[in-house]
């Protein structure tokens, strides 16, 4: 274990997404810088300004000019584009052998967990996630569905921050230039993942979550495919039952003139339609898996 007088030689980067964090961002960076300066000989801090409209960035720059010795890079997004795109921009700017990812500047945990995550990574893990012991009800429900339909051996949960190796960053970037959900991409990368847990809850995320949840389920799980396939197969079975019923009424009853012909055409046509939809859903699922919908982020400077 590295001591204070024998700091780690690996270069590490810390990427933090900021949006209207006020002066708390400077407090967060002060705590973060304290931990990194204590354990690492070389490191960098990257702040991604995701459309801040308050004094977050000016306050951070004022603090950095007075207290910070390590390099600080501020990446200004053209407009607010969400945590995922902002963090993608920050990862492109990071050059560290290991990268700490902080989706929000809130440290509701022991700062020493940052160092513990790095120590855990040195034991053979490319991704180390630090998670709270308690999750919100909606988050618990989402991750239960996600993990049920995901093909990854690693189960996802709410996290406070994560540490990824340069190999993990390169691996997921090779899979897709635009990462819709980084946590799922890391878990599906095939690299070793681990997690650390602390008592408490993660800071509340004020970003819209429904669209992100739907996109994540569609891209990284089989939930959308299985749901669509189940509906198509169910409707096809119902139309086949209607077809059998129509033939039975024609043979055993006295249907109204023209009813049998109409029902036969409708039942047979709908059966064929839902059969075609089942095949189409399968092909769409394959297309989604082969090629993500790529959309570059916009960066101002």
ZIUR-V55870 format. One record per residue. N is the residue number from 1. RES is the residue in one letter. SS is DSSP state (helix for helix, strand for strand, loop for the rest). Layout:
BEGIN
n:N res:RES ss:SS
n:N res:RES ss:SS
END
This chain:
BEGIN
n:1 res:X ss:loop
n:2 res:X ss:loop
n:3 res:X ss:loop
n:4 res:X ss:loop
n:5 res:X ss:loop
n:6 res:X ss:loop
n:7 res:X ss:loop
n:8 res:X ss:strand
n:9 res:X ss:loop
n:10 res:X ss:loop
n:11 res:X ss:loop
n:12 res:X ss:strand
n:13 res:X ss:strand
n:14 res:X ss:strand
n:15 res:X ss:strand
n:16 res:X ss:strand
n:17 res:X ss:strand
n:18 res:X ss:strand
n:19 res:X ss:loop
n:20 res:X ss:loop
n:21 res:X ss:loop
n:22 res:X ss:loop
n:23 res:X ss:loop
n:24 res:X ss:helix
n:25 res:X ss:helix
n:26 res:X ss:helix
n:27 res:X ss:helix
n:28 res:X ss:helix
n:29 res:X ss:helix
n:30 res:X ss:helix
n:31 res:X ss:helix
n:32 res:X ss:helix
n:33 res:X ss:helix
n:34 res:X ss:helix
n:35 res:X ss:helix
n:36 res:X ss:helix
n:37 res:X ss:helix
n:38 res:X ss:helix
n:39 res:X ss:helix
n:40 res:X ss:strand
n:41 res:X ss:loop
n:42 res:X ss:loop
n:43 res:X ss:strand
n:44 res:X ss:strand
n:45 res:X ss:strand
n:46 res:X ss:strand
n:47 res:X ss:strand
n:48 res:X ss:strand
n:49 res:X ss:strand
n:50 res:X ss:loop
n:51 res:X ss:loop
n:52 res:X ss:loop
n:53 res:X ss:loop
n:54 res:X ss:loop
n:55 res:X ss:loop
n:56 res:X ss:helix
n:57 res:X ss:helix
n:58 res:X ss:helix
n:59 res:X ss:helix
n:60 res:X ss:helix
n:61 res:X ss:helix
n:62 res:X ss:helix
n:63 res:X ss:helix
n:64 res:X ss:helix
n:65 res:X ss:helix
n:66 res:X ss:helix
n:67 res:X ss:helix
n:68 res:X ss:loop
n:69 res:X ss:loop
n:70 res:X ss:loop
n:71 res:X ss:strand
n:72 res:X ss:strand
n:73 res:X ss:strand
n:74 res:X ss:strand
n:75 res:X ss:strand
n:76 res:X ss:strand
n:77 res:X ss:strand
n:78 res:X ss:loop
n:79 res:X ss:loop
n:80 res:X ss:loop
n:81 res:X ss:loop
n:82 res:X ss:loop
n:83 res:X ss:helix
n:84 res:X ss:helix
n:85 res:X ss:helix
n:86 res:X ss:helix
n:87 res:X ss:helix
n:88 res:X ss:helix
n:89 res:X ss:helix
n:90 res:X ss:helix
n:91 res:X ss:helix
n:92 res:X ss:helix
n:93 res:X ss:helix
n:94 res:X ss:loop
n:95 res:X ss:loop
n:96 res:X ss:loop
n:97 res:X ss:loop
n:98 res:X ss:strand
n:99 res:X ss:strand
n:100 res:X ss:strand
n:101 res:X ss:strand
n:102 res:X ss:strand
n:103 res:X ss:loop
n:104 res:X ss:loop
n:105 res:X ss:loop
n:106 res:X ss:loop
n:107 res:X ss:loop
n:108 res:X ss:loop
n:109 res:X ss:loop
n:110 res:X ss:loop
n:111 res:X ss:loop
n:112 res:X ss:helix
n:113 res:X ss:helix
n:114 res:X ss:helix
n:115 res:X ss:helix
n:116 res:X ss:helix
n:117 res:X ss:helix
n:118 res:X ss:helix
n:119 res:X ss:helix
n:120 res:X ss:helix
n:121 res:X ss:helix
n:122 res:X ss:loop
n:123 res:X ss:loop
n:124 res:X ss:loop
n:125 res:X ss:loop
n:126 res:X ss:loop
n:127 res:X ss:strand
n:128 res:X ss:strand
n:129 res:X ss:strand
n:130 res:X ss:strand
n:131 res:X ss:strand
n:132 res:X ss:strand
n:133 res:X ss:loop
n:134 res:X ss:loop
n:135 res:X ss:loop
n:136 res:X ss:loop
n:137 res:X ss:helix
n:138 res:X ss:helix
n:139 res:X ss:helix
n:140 res:X ss:helix
n:141 res:X ss:helix
n:142 res:X ss:helix
n:143 res:X ss:helix
n:144 res:X ss:helix
n:145 res:X ss:helix
n:146 res:X ss:helix
n:147 res:X ss:helix
n:148 res:X ss:helix
n:149 res:X ss:helix
n:150 res:X ss:strand
n:151 res:X ss:loop
n:152 res:X ss:loop
n:153 res:X ss:loop
n:154 res:X ss:loop
n:155 res:X ss:loop
n:156 res:X ss:loop
n:157 res:X ss:loop
n:158 res:X ss:loop
n:159 res:X ss:loop
n:160 res:X ss:loop
n:161 res:X ss:strand
n:162 res:X ss:strand
n:163 res:X ss:strand
n:164 res:X ss:strand
n:165 res:X ss:strand
n:166 res:X ss:helix
n:167 res:X ss:helix
n:168 res:X ss:helix
n:169 res:X ss:helix
n:170 res:X ss:helix
n:171 res:X ss:helix
n:172 res:X ss:helix
n:173 res:X ss:helix
n:174 res:X ss:helix
n:175 res:X ss:helix
n:176 res:X ss:loop
n:177 res:X ss:loop
n:178 res:X ss:loop
n:179 res:X ss:loop
n:180 res:X ss:loop
n:181 res:X ss:loop
n:182 res:X ss:helix
n:183 res:X ss:helix
n:184 res:X ss:helix
n:185 res:X ss:helix
n:186 res:X ss:helix
n:187 res:X ss:helix
n:188 res:X ss:loop
n:189 res:X ss:loop
n:190 res:X ss:loop
n:191 res:X ss:loop
n:192 res:X ss:loop
n:193 res:X ss:strand
n:194 res:X ss:strand
n:195 res:X ss:strand
n:196 res:X ss:strand
n:197 res:X ss:strand
n:198 res:X ss:strand
n:199 res:X ss:loop
n:200 res:X ss:loop
n:201 res:X ss:loop
n:202 res:X ss:loop
n:203 res:X ss:loop
n:204 res:X ss:loop
n:205 res:X ss:loop
n:206 res:X ss:loop
n:207 res:X ss:loop
n:208 res:X ss:loop
n:209 res:X ss:loop
n:210 res:X ss:helix
n:211 res:X ss:helix
n:212 res:X ss:helix
n:213 res:X ss:helix
n:214 res:X ss:helix
n:215 res:X ss:helix
n:216 res:X ss:helix
n:217 res:X ss:helix
n:218 res:X ss:helix
n:219 res:X ss:helix
n:220 res:X ss:helix
n:221 res:X ss:strand
n:222 res:X ss:loop
n:223 res:X ss:helix
n:224 res:X ss:helix
n:225 res:X ss:helix
n:226 res:X ss:helix
n:227 res:X ss:helix
n:228 res:X ss:helix
n:229 res:X ss:helix
n:230 res:X ss:helix
n:231 res:X ss:helix
n:232 res:X ss:helix
n:233 res:X ss:helix
n:234 res:X ss:helix
n:235 res:X ss:helix
n:236 res:X ss:helix
n:237 res:X ss:helix
n:238 res:X ss:helix
n:239 res:X ss:helix
n:240 res:X ss:helix
n:241 res:X ss:helix
n:242 res:X ss:helix
n:243 res:X ss:helix
n:244 res:X ss:helix
n:245 res:X ss:helix
n:246 res:X ss:helix
n:247 res:X ss:helix
n:248 res:X ss:helix
n:249 res:X ss:helix
n:250 res:X ss:helix
n:251 res:X ss:helix
n:252 res:X ss:helix
n:253 res:X ss:loop
n:254 res:X ss:loop
n:255 res:X ss:loop
n:256 res:X ss:loop
n:257 res:X ss:loop
n:258 res:X ss:loop
n:259 res:X ss:helix
n:260 res:X ss:helix
n:261 res:X ss:helix
n:262 res:X ss:helix
n:263 res:X ss:helix
n:264 res:X ss:helix
n:265 res:X ss:helix
n:266 res:X ss:helix
n:267 res:X ss:helix
n:268 res:X ss:helix
n:269 res:X ss:helix
n:270 res:X ss:helix
n:271 res:X ss:helix
n:272 res:X ss:helix
n:273 res:X ss:helix
n:274 res:X ss:helix
n:275 res:X ss:helix
n:276 res:X ss:helix
n:277 res:X ss:helix
n:278 res:X ss:helix
n:279 res:X ss:helix
n:280 res:X ss:helix
n:281 res:X ss:helix
n:282 res:X ss:helix
n:283 res:X ss:helix
n:284 res:X ss:helix
n:285 res:X ss:helix
n:286 res:X ss:helix
n:287 res:X ss:helix
n:288 res:X ss:helix
n:289 res:X ss:helix
n:290 res:X ss:helix
n:291 res:X ss:loop
n:292 res:X ss:loop
n:293 res:X ss:loop
n:294 res:X ss:loop
n:295 res:X ss:loop
n:296 res:X ss:loop
n:297 res:X ss:loop
n:298 res:X ss:loop
n:299 res:X ss:strand
n:300 res:X ss:loop
n:301 res:X ss:loop
END
